[in-house]
Amino acid sequence: QVRLVESGGGSVQAGGSLRLTCEVSGVNTIRYSCIAWFRQAPGKERLGIAAMYGFSSTTYYLEAVKGRFTISQDDSKNIEYLYLQMDSLRSDDTAMYYCAFAIGSECDSRTWGLPGRYRDWGQGTQVTVSS
């Protein structure tokens, strides 16, 4: 059974940085699956912000976070990790951030940001950016 556990959220001032971590267990490897970060602000839809297919190192980003956020993964250990480095944070980045996993399928440029694309989700980690 796939299990995703996010960590690294917190409160930071605008312009600051945070690094989110998603610990992935219950799979042989995340390298051959699309794995992504989503966020959801109160009263708003869950939004895909970055995704990665490790085998080809292909990445996708929401336009609003390009150049500020970087997705990466570490599949070299028994427990594998997905990261989201977030720099130059803004108040509109405030949200609950979720890790999502689509086992055994590549990321697709048209659908990577759709929540229904992913079967497995973590519980989320809160990011609050104050101005």
C-alpha positions in Angstrom: 0.0 0.0 0.0 1.4 3.4 -1.0 1.9 5.8 1.8 2.8 9.5 1.3 3.8 11.7 4.2 4.5 15.4 3.7 6.6 17.6 6.0 8.5 20.9 5.9 5.6 23.3 6.0 5.5 26.3 8.3 5.2 30.0 8.6 7.6 32.3 6.7 7.8 35.9 5.7 7.3 36.9 2.1 10.6 36.5 0.2 11.6 33.5 2.3 12.1 29.9 1.5 10.8 26.5 2.5 11.6 23.0 1.4 8.8 20.5 1.5 9.5 16.7 1.7 7.2 13.9 0.7 8.3 10.5 2.0 7.0 7.7 -0.2 6.7 4.1 1.0 5.0 1.0 -0.2 6.4 1.0 -3.7 9.5 -0.4 -5.3 10.5 2.9 -6.8 8.9 6.3 -7.7 11.1 6.6 -10.8 8.6 5.2 -13.2 5.5 7.1 -12.0 4.2 10.6 -12.1 4.5 12.3 -8.8 3.3 15.8 -8.0 2.7 18.6 -5.6 -0.7 20.2 -5.3 -1.9 23.0 -3.1 -5.3 24.1 -1.9 -6.1 27.4 -0.3 -9.3 27.9 1.8 -12.3 28.1 -0.4 -10.4 27.3 -3.6 -9.8 24.2 -5.8 -6.9 21.9 -5.4 -4.3 23.1 -7.9 -1.4 21.2 -9.4 1.8 23.2 -9.0 4.6 20.8 -10.0 5.1 17.3 -11.3 7.9 15.0 -12.1 8.6 11.8 -14.0 11.8 10.6 -12.6 12.9 8.2 -15.4 13.2 11.0 -17.9 13.7 13.8 -15.4 10.7 15.6 -17.0 9.2 18.3 -14.9 6.1 20.4 -15.2 5.2 23.6 -13.3 2.3 25.9 -12.8 3.1 29.2 -14.5 2.8 31.1 -11.2 5.6 29.2 -9.6 8.0 28.8 -12.5 11.5 30.1 -11.6 10.6 30.1 -7.8 9.8 26.5 -7.1 11.9 23.4 -7.9 10.7 19.8 -7.8 13.1 17.0 -7.4 13.2 13.4 -6.1 15.6 11.0 -4.5 15.0 7.4 -5.4 18.3 6.1 -4.3 17.3 4.8 -0.9 14.9 2.3 0.5 12.5 5.0 1.3 12.1 7.5 -1.5 11.5 11.2 -1.4 9.9 13.9 -3.4 11.0 17.5 -2.6 9.7 20.9 -3.4 12.1 23.8 -2.9 10.1 27.0 -2.6 12.0 30.3 -2.9 10.8 33.9 -3.1 7.6 32.9 -1.4 4.6 35.3 -1.7 1.5 35.6 0.4 -0.6 34.0 -2.3 1.5 30.8 -1.9 -0.3 30.3 1.4 -2.1 27.0 1.2 -2.1 23.4 2.3 0.4 21.5 0.2 -0.2 17.9 -0.9 2.0 15.2 -2.4 0.2 13.0 -5.0 1.3 9.8 -6.8 0.1 8.2 -10.0 1.7 4.7 -9.8 3.1 3.3 -13.0 2.2 6.1 -15.4 4.2 8.9 -16.9 3.3 12.5 -16.4 1.3 14.0 -19.3 1.6 17.6 -20.3 -2.2 18.0 -20.5 -3.2 16.2 -17.4 -0.5 16.4 -14.8 -2.2 19.1 -12.9 -5.6 17.4 -12.6 -6.3 15.9 -9.1 -8.2 13.0 -10.7 -5.0 11.8 -12.4 -3.6 10.7 -9.0 -4.8 7.8 -6.9 -2.6 8.3 -3.8 -2.4 11.4 -1.6 -0.6 12.5 1.5 -2.3 14.3 4.4 -0.8 17.7 3.5 1.5 20.2 5.2 0.5 23.8 5.8 2.5 26.7 4.3 1.7 30.2 5.5 3.5 33.2 4.0 3.0 36.6 5.7 3.6 39.9 4.0 
